[in-house]
Amino acid sequence: MSIDLAPLYRDLHAHPELGFAEVRTAAIAAEAMRGLGLEVTTGVGGTGVVAVLANGPGPVVYLRADMDGLPVLEKSGVAYASTDSAVDVDGAEVPLMHACGHDVHVTCLIGATGDLVARRTQWSGTLVAVFQPAEELIAGAAAMLADGLLDRFPRPDVVLGQHVAPFPAGSIALHTGAAMAGADSMTVTFHGQGGHASRPHATIDPVLAACSAVVRLQSVVSREVEPGQLAVVTVGSIHAGTQGNIIPDDATIEINIRTISAASREHVLAAVRRILDAEASAAGMTTPPTVVLGDHAPATINDAASAERLRARFVAEFGPQGVWSPAVVAGSEDVGLIATAAGVPLVFWFLGGTDPEIFAAAAQAGTVDRDVPGNHSPFFAPVIEPTLSRGVAALSAAAREWFGQ
């Protein structure tokens, strides 16, 4: 079965789906895997797809791709831009976009599987292609594990994967050790006492307390984290009230936290909780703020020996100019949960997706952060080539390194 990847990618890009709702995407992946002759199981961890190709004795290699899109209104301007929308878990209609490149990941895994099938006389072992739901929710890997990923299917000897990023297309960026930060989220509700806006003295204003907390939380990284140690505290959402002349009873903020080590995570979380409680107390609130912790993703740690082994393979395949080592990325992933649960090495790398000329011009001008759209931007649209061909080649070469071609 020959698969034309560019049209497949355009179709996936035009029709993103939210986490745990990737019904169409999963069906496309499952159909492609069946067409390539793999044994396919759907509905793993909700909408996950697992495809197995047993090709003789040898190691079991997991190749993983995530599938979900984001509630972002696309502004990329590409001809295949998404115009789709969906109803989210809160019942609100939201725009949809593959603003993090998971359409690239699915396409490349399908292409790499096809390449490995075509080369099956050259390697021996078991390939397991994992199409994971809900990475953006930091919940999909855990859901697949809870649904028996490691018990119902061959257990891996290594977990491999990649993520498209705003680097020059055709390049591979691989960091040994801690490659991506861990992530925590929390929803915090301050409980005040509402009333008329003209009588603030008769109220306890939760909006003021929430806004004070938003400002004070920025001191955690600037004043409590050792300089040079990666940590991020972001308040991305604040909700309160219904109109300007009413002081509401409650105000809610949503916080996202990124840390790189267990010790740093413990320290930052404790500092955040201390500030939240202190701001509530300073406002005269008699009820402490309600804090609901969201899903946690640990830092993505690349096994050192395995990462260097794969780096050598990538250099041999793509040349030394096409492989480089990035700094630790503050973004987070849940793919490490699979490797940790299996007790095996993880190697996770970045695949460049930006037009090399555009990136070079921005780099020369010192405006990469401003002029090169990154993941989660409404303008994020990786160039189709050489992004897809390099992504396919990287996944295939990585698998064959462990299969011992």
C-alpha positions as CSV (number, residue, x, y, z in Angstrom):
1,M,0.0,0.0,0.0
2,S,1.5,3.3,-1.1
3,I,0.3,6.4,0.9
4,D,0.6,9.9,-0.5
5,L,1.6,11.8,2.6
6,A,1.1,15.5,1.5
7,P,-2.6,15.1,0.8
8,L,-3.0,13.1,4.0
9,Y,-1.3,15.9,6.0
10,R,-3.5,18.6,4.4
11,D,-6.6,16.7,5.2
12,L,-5.6,16.1,8.8
13,H,-4.6,19.7,9.2
14,A,-7.9,20.9,7.9
15,H,-9.9,18.7,10.3
16,P,-8.4,18.8,13.8
17,E,-10.2,17.3,16.8
18,L,-10.0,17.9,20.5
19,G,-8.4,15.5,23.0
20,F,-10.3,12.3,23.5
21,A,-12.5,13.3,20.5
22,E,-10.1,12.3,17.8
23,V,-12.6,9.9,16.2
24,R,-11.9,10.8,12.6
25,T,-8.2,11.1,13.0
26,A,-8.0,7.7,14.8
27,A,-10.1,6.1,12.0
28,I,-7.7,7.4,9.4
29,A,-4.7,6.1,11.3
30,A,-6.3,2.7,11.8
31,E,-7.2,2.4,8.2
32,A,-3.7,3.3,7.1
33,M,-2.2,0.7,9.5
34,R,-4.5,-2.0,8.3
35,G,-3.6,-1.2,4.7
36,L,0.0,-1.7,5.6
37,G,-0.7,-5.1,7.1
38,L,-0.4,-4.4,10.8
39,E,-2.6,-5.8,13.5
40,V,-4.7,-2.9,14.7
41,T,-6.6,-2.2,17.9
42,T,-8.7,0.9,18.3
43,G,-10.3,2.6,21.3
44,V,-7.3,2.2,23.5
45,G,-7.5,4.8,26.3
46,G,-10.5,6.3,24.6
47,T,-9.6,7.0,21.0
48,G,-6.0,5.7,20.9
49,V,-4.9,3.3,18.2
50,V,-2.2,0.6,18.6
51,A,-0.8,-1.1,15.5
52,V,1.6,-4.1,15.8
53,L,3.9,-5.6,13.2
54,A,5.7,-8.7,14.4
55,N,8.7,-9.2,12.1
56,G,10.7,-12.0,13.7
57,P,12.9,-12.1,16.8
58,G,14.3,-8.9,18.2
59,P,13.5,-5.8,20.3
60,V,10.1,-4.2,20.6
61,V,10.1,-0.6,19.5
62,Y,7.3,1.8,20.3
63,L,6.9,4.7,17.8
64,R,4.5,7.2,19.3
65,A,2.5,10.1,17.7
66,D,-0.1,12.3,19.4
67,M,-3.3,13.2,17.6
68,D,-5.3,16.0,19.2
69,G,-5.7,19.6,18.1
70,L,-6.4,22.8,20.1
71,P,-9.2,25.3,20.5
72,V,-7.5,27.9,18.5
73,L,-8.8,30.0,15.6
74,E,-6.4,29.4,12.7
75,K,-4.9,32.5,11.0
76,S,-2.0,30.8,9.1
77,G,-3.5,31.6,5.7
78,V,-2.6,28.3,4.1
79,A,-5.1,26.9,1.6
80,Y,-5.8,23.9,3.9
81,A,-6.4,25.9,7.0
82,S,-8.9,24.6,9.5
83,T,-12.4,26.2,9.6
84,D,-13.8,23.4,11.8
85,S,-15.2,23.9,15.3
86,A,-16.4,21.7,18.1
87,V,-18.2,21.8,21.4
88,D,-15.8,21.5,24.3
89,V,-16.3,19.7,27.7
90,D,-17.9,22.9,29.1
91,G,-20.5,23.0,26.3
92,A,-19.0,26.0,24.5
93,E,-18.4,26.0,20.7
94,V,-14.7,26.5,20.0
95,P,-12.6,26.9,16.9
96,L,-10.2,24.0,16.1
97,M,-6.6,24.1,14.8
98,H,-3.6,21.8,14.7
99,A,-1.6,24.6,16.3
100,C,0.9,22.2,17.8
101,G,1.7,20.1,14.8
102,H,0.1,16.8,15.8
103,D,-1.1,16.4,12.3
104,V,2.6,16.3,11.3
105,H,3.2,13.6,13.9
106,V,0.4,11.4,12.7
107,T,1.4,11.7,9.1
108,C,5.1,11.0,9.8
109,L,4.2,7.9,11.8
110,I,2.1,6.6,9.1
111,G,4.8,7.3,6.6
112,A,7.5,5.7,8.7
113,T,5.5,2.6,9.3
114,G,5.1,2.3,5.5
115,D,8.8,2.7,5.1
116,L,9.5,0.0,7.7
117,V,7.1,-2.3,6.1
118,A,8.8,-1.8,2.7
119,R,12.2,-2.6,4.4
120,R,10.9,-5.5,6.5
121,T,13.5,-7.9,5.0
122,Q,16.2,-5.6,6.3
123,W,15.3,-5.7,10.0
124,S,14.0,-8.0,12.7
125,G,11.8,-7.3,15.8
126,T,8.4,-6.0,16.6
127,L,7.1,-2.5,15.7
128,V,4.3,-1.0,17.8
129,A,2.9,2.2,16.3
130,V,1.1,4.2,19.1
131,F,-1.4,6.9,18.0
132,Q,-2.1,8.6,21.3
133,P,-5.0,10.9,22.2
134,A,-5.2,13.9,24.4
135,E,-1.6,14.9,24.8
136,E,-2.7,18.6,25.1
137,L,-4.7,17.6,28.1
138,I,-1.6,15.7,29.6
139,A,-4.0,12.8,29.9
140,G,-3.7,10.6,26.9
141,A,-0.7,8.5,27.8
142,A,-2.0,7.8,31.2
143,A,-5.4,6.8,29.7
144,M,-3.7,4.3,27.3
145,L,-1.6,2.9,30.2
146,A,-4.7,2.5,32.4
147,D,-6.4,0.7,29.5
148,G,-3.6,-1.9,29.4
149,L,-1.2,-0.6,26.8
150,L,1.7,-2.5,28.3
151,D,-0.3,-5.6,29.1
152,R,-2.4,-6.1,26.0
153,F,0.4,-5.4,23.6
154,P,4.1,-6.3,23.4
155,R,6.1,-4.4,26.0
156,P,8.7,-2.0,24.6
157,D,12.4,-2.1,24.8
158,V,12.5,1.5,23.9
159,V,10.0,4.4,23.3
160,L,10.8,6.8,20.5
161,G,9.0,9.9,19.3
162,Q,9.3,13.4,17.8
163,H,7.7,16.8,18.0
164,V,7.6,19.4,15.2
165,A,9.0,22.7,16.3
166,P,9.8,26.2,14.9
167,F,13.3,25.2,13.9
168,P,14.6,25.0,10.3
169,A,12.7,22.3,8.3
170,G,14.9,19.4,7.6
171,S,16.9,19.7,10.9
172,I,16.7,17.4,13.9
173,A,17.2,18.8,17.5
174,L,18.0,16.2,20.2
175,H,18.8,17.0,23.8
176,T,20.4,14.5,26.1
177,G,18.9,14.2,29.6
178,A,16.1,16.5,30.7
179,A,14.7,17.7,27.3
180,M,11.4,19.2,28.3
181,A,9.9,20.5,31.5
182,G,7.3,18.9,33.6
183,A,3.9,20.5,33.8
184,D,1.3,21.1,36.5
185,S,-1.9,23.0,36.3
186,M,-4.3,24.2,39.0
187,T,-7.6,26.0,39.1
188,V,-8.0,28.4,42.0
189,T,-11.2,30.0,43.2
190,F,-11.1,32.9,45.7
191,H,-14.3,33.1,47.8
192,G,-15.3,36.7,48.7
193,Q,-18.5,38.4,49.6
194,G,-20.3,40.1,46.8
195,G,-22.3,43.2,46.7
196,H,-22.9,46.5,45.0
197,A,-20.0,48.2,43.2
198,S,-20.8,51.5,45.0
199,R,-20.4,49.9,48.4
200,P,-17.1,48.0,48.3
201,H,-16.6,48.5,52.0
202,A,-19.5,46.1,52.6
203,T,-17.9,43.4,50.4
204,I,-14.8,41.2,50.3
205,D,-13.7,41.7,46.7
206,P,-12.4,38.4,45.2
207,V,-11.4,40.1,41.9
208,L,-8.9,42.3,43.7
209,A,-7.5,39.3,45.6
210,A,-7.2,37.3,42.3
211,C,-5.5,40.1,40.5
212,S,-3.1,40.6,43.4
213,A,-2.3,36.9,43.3
214,V,-1.7,37.1,39.6
215,V,0.9,39.8,40.1
216,R,2.5,38.3,43.2
217,L,2.9,34.9,41.6
218,Q,5.4,36.3,39.1
219,S,7.8,36.7,42.1
220,V,8.1,33.0,42.4
221,V,10.4,32.6,39.4
222,S,12.1,36.0,39.7
223,R,12.8,35.8,43.5
224,E,12.5,32.2,44.7
225,V,14.0,30.1,41.9
226,E,17.7,29.9,41.5
227,P,18.9,31.9,38.5
228,G,19.5,29.6,35.6
229,Q,17.2,26.9,36.8
230,L,14.2,26.5,34.4
231,A,10.8,27.3,35.9
232,V,7.7,29.1,34.6
233,V,4.6,30.2,36.4
234,T,1.8,31.5,34.1
235,V,-1.8,32.6,34.8
236,G,-3.6,32.0,31.6
237,S,-7.2,32.5,32.5
238,I,-9.2,34.7,34.9
239,H,-12.9,34.7,35.3
240,A,-15.2,36.7,37.6
241,G,-18.4,38.5,37.7
242,T,-21.2,39.3,35.3
243,Q,-21.2,43.1,34.9
244,G,-19.3,46.2,36.1
245,N,-21.6,47.3,38.9
246,I,-21.6,44.0,40.8
247,I,-18.8,42.8,43.0
248,P,-19.0,39.0,42.6
249,D,-18.8,36.3,45.3
250,D,-16.0,34.4,43.6
251,A,-13.1,34.8,41.2
252,T,-11.3,32.0,39.5
253,I,-7.8,31.9,38.0
254,E,-6.1,29.0,36.1
255,I,-2.3,28.6,36.7
256,N,0.2,26.6,34.6
257,I,3.6,25.7,36.1
258,R,6.7,24.3,34.4
259,T,9.6,22.8,36.3
260,I,12.6,20.6,35.4
261,S,13.2,18.6,38.6
262,A,11.3,17.1,41.4
263,A,12.9,19.4,43.9
264,S,12.1,22.5,41.9
265,R,8.5,21.3,41.4
266,E,8.0,20.8,45.1
267,H,9.4,24.3,45.9
268,V,7.4,26.1,43.2
269,L,4.1,24.4,44.1
270,A,4.6,25.2,47.8
271,A,5.4,28.9,47.0
272,V,2.3,29.2,44.8
273,R,0.1,27.7,47.5
274,R,1.6,30.1,50.1
275,I,0.9,33.1,48.0
276,L,-2.6,32.1,47.2
277,D,-3.4,31.5,50.9
278,A,-1.7,34.8,51.9
279,E,-3.6,36.9,49.3
280,A,-6.9,35.4,50.5
281,S,-6.0,36.2,54.1
282,A,-4.8,39.7,53.2
283,A,-8.2,40.4,51.6
284,G,-10.0,39.3,54.8
285,M,-11.5,36.2,53.3
286,T,-12.6,33.7,56.0
287,T,-12.6,30.8,53.6
288,P,-9.3,29.7,52.0
289,P,-9.2,29.6,48.2
290,T,-10.3,26.3,46.6
291,V,-7.4,24.8,44.7
292,V,-8.1,22.0,42.2
293,L,-4.9,20.3,40.8
294,G,-5.0,19.3,37.2
295,D,-3.1,16.5,35.5
296,H,0.7,16.4,36.0
297,A,3.3,15.5,33.4
298,P,6.8,14.8,34.6
299,A,9.8,16.2,32.8
300,T,10.7,14.5,29.6
301,I,14.0,12.8,30.3
302,N,16.0,11.3,27.4
303,D,18.1,8.3,28.4
304,A,21.7,9.5,27.9
305,A,23.2,6.5,26.3
306,S,20.2,5.9,24.0
307,A,20.1,9.6,23.0
308,E,23.7,9.6,22.1
309,R,23.3,6.4,20.2
310,L,20.5,7.8,18.2
311,R,22.4,11.1,17.7
312,A,25.1,9.2,16.0
313,R,22.6,7.4,13.8
314,F,21.0,10.7,12.8
315,V,24.3,12.2,12.0
316,A,25.1,9.2,9.8
317,E,21.8,9.5,8.1
318,F,21.4,13.3,7.7
319,G,24.9,14.7,8.1
320,P,26.3,16.7,11.1
321,Q,24.8,20.0,9.9
322,G,21.3,18.6,10.1
323,V,21.5,17.5,13.8
324,W,22.0,19.8,16.7
325,S,21.4,20.0,20.4
326,P,18.8,22.5,21.7
327,A,18.4,24.0,25.1
328,V,15.9,22.4,27.5
329,V,12.4,23.3,26.3
330,A,9.9,24.7,28.8
331,G,7.1,22.9,26.9
332,S,5.8,19.6,28.3
333,E,4.9,16.2,27.0
334,D,3.3,13.0,28.5
335,V,5.1,10.5,26.3
336,G,7.6,9.9,29.1
337,L,4.9,8.2,31.2
338,I,4.9,5.3,28.8
339,A,8.6,4.7,29.0
340,T,8.7,5.2,32.7
341,A,5.8,2.7,33.2
342,A,7.6,0.2,31.1
343,G,11.0,0.9,32.7
344,V,12.7,1.4,29.4
345,P,14.7,4.2,27.7
346,L,13.0,7.2,26.1
347,V,14.4,9.2,23.2
348,F,12.3,12.2,22.1
349,W,13.6,14.7,19.6
350,F,12.4,17.8,17.8
351,L,11.7,18.0,14.0
352,G,12.2,21.4,12.3
353,G,9.1,22.7,10.5
354,T,9.9,26.3,9.6
355,D,10.9,27.4,6.1
356,P,14.7,27.5,6.4
357,E,15.0,30.9,4.5
358,I,12.4,32.5,6.8
359,F,14.2,31.1,9.9
360,A,17.6,32.2,8.6
361,A,16.3,35.8,7.9
362,A,14.7,36.0,11.4
363,A,17.8,34.6,13.0
364,Q,20.0,37.2,11.3
365,A,17.7,40.0,12.4
366,G,17.4,38.6,15.9
367,T,13.6,38.3,15.6
368,V,13.0,34.6,15.7
369,D,10.7,34.7,18.7
370,R,8.7,37.5,17.0
371,D,8.7,36.5,13.3
372,V,8.7,32.7,13.5
373,P,5.3,31.4,14.7
374,G,5.7,28.7,17.4
375,N,3.6,25.9,18.7
376,H,0.1,27.0,19.9
377,S,0.3,30.1,17.7
378,P,-2.7,30.7,15.4
379,F,-0.1,31.3,12.6
380,F,1.7,28.0,13.2
381,A,1.9,26.1,9.9
382,P,4.9,23.9,9.3
383,V,6.1,23.7,5.7
384,I,5.1,20.4,4.1
385,E,8.5,19.7,2.7
386,P,11.1,18.8,3.8
387,T,9.3,18.5,7.1
388,L,7.4,15.3,6.3
389,S,10.1,13.5,4.5
390,R,12.6,14.2,7.2
391,G,10.1,13.3,9.9
392,V,9.4,10.0,8.2
393,A,13.1,9.3,7.7
394,A,13.9,10.1,11.3
395,L,11.3,7.8,12.8
396,S,12.3,5.0,10.4
397,A,16.0,5.4,11.1
398,A,15.5,5.5,14.8
399,A,13.4,2.3,14.8
400,R,16.0,0.5,12.6
401,E,18.8,1.6,14.9
402,W,17.2,-0.6,17.6
403,F,16.1,-3.3,15.2
404,G,19.7,-3.6,14.1
405,Q,19.5,-3.0,10.4
